[in-house]
Amino acid sequence: MDNKNSENGSSFHYTYSAKEQEELKRIRQKYAPPEEDKMELLRRLDRSVTEKGTVISIVLGVIGTLILGLGMSCVLVWQGTLFLPGIIIGLAGIGILASAYPVYSRVTRKERERIAPEILRLTDELMK
């Protein structure tokens, strides 16, 4: 917007563009150090409670499945020589698979107990 004042010879020049301001903000955010607010920290802590248990239970599940598959192979392919060991190996795989969820529950409970004071402190700060 241009406004020229002819009475005293002075001029006023003002330019504003919302698009330019938004673009400037986006570019600035790319280079500014990230600011983690308390709500984002709370969300991250809440997610981290289950991550460790999930990874451990997935690893147990994969290992148990592979052992079960090995036992099935022993029973089906080498019926004469490895039938009984194949059943034992397969049962061990089933046992490992069955332990995945209880291990997940236990690890998650321990993580909740460990992180609970920090989460309670953050929620108290955010609720004020």
N, C-alpha and C positions, 0 to 999 in steps of 0.2 A: 504494500500500500504506500503510495507516494502522496505526500501532502506538502505543497510548497506555499509558504507564507510570503506573499508578495509585499506585504506592508513593511516588514523590517529586513527583508532580503535573506532571511534564514530559511533553511529547508529541513524537512524531517523525512527520513527514509526508514521504513520498517518492513522487514521481510520475515514471514513466518510460514513454515511448511511442516505440517504434521507428519507427512511421509518422511521428510528428511530427519526430523527428530527421532522417529521410531527407528530409522536406519542407523542413526548415530548410536542409539541405545543398544541395538543388536550388536553392532561392531564393538562397542565398548565392553559388552558382556563377554565377548570371546576372549578378550585380553586381560580383563580384570581377574584378580585371584578369586576363586570360588568362595562364596560365603555360605557356610552351612548353618541354616537356622536350627533352632531347637526342635521344631516339628520334624524336619528332615532327619535329624539325628535320632529322634525317637522312632521314626519309621524304620531307619536302618538297623537300630538295635533290635526292634521287634522282629525284623526279617532274619537277623543273624541267629536268633534263638533256635530256629528249626533247621538252618543250613547244615550245621555239623551233623546232626542226627540223620538228616536226609542223605548226605554223602555216605556215611557209614552204612546205613541200611541198604543203599543201592549197591555198594561194594559187596556186602554180604549176600544180597540177592543174586548178583551176577556170579559170584564164586559158588554159591549153592546150586545155581542152575547148571553151571559147568560140571560140577561134581555129580549132580543127578544125571546129566547127559552121559558122562563117562560110565556111570553105573548101568544105565540103560544100554549103552553100546556093548558093555561086557556081557550083559544078559542076552541081548539079541544077536550079536555077531559071533561071539565065542561061547556058544551055549554049553559046550561040553566041558571046557577047561575053566572058564571064569564065571560060571553061572552064580555060584554062591558068593564069591567075592564081589560080583556085580551088584547083587542084592544089598550087600552090606554097604558098598560104596554109594549106591542110590539112596539108601536110608540115611546115610550121613549127609548127603546133599539136601534131602528133605528137611533134616534137622537144622541145617544151616539156614535154609530158606525160612523155616518156621521161626527162627530166632531173629529175623530181620526187624519185624515190627516191635517186639518187646525191647530190642536194643534201641530202636528209634525213640520209643517212649521214654526209656530211662535217660538217654542222652539229652533229649529235649527238656525233661524235667530238671536235670542237673544244670543245664544252661539257663533255664528260667530262674532257678534259685540264685545262680551266679550274677545274672544281669538285673534281677528284680530291684535292688536298691537304686541303681542308676535310672531305670525306667520310672520308678516311683518319684525320684527327685525331679526328673524332667517334667513329668506330668503335673507335679505340684507347682513348679515354676510356670508352666503354661496355663494352668487353671486360674492363676492369680490375676 
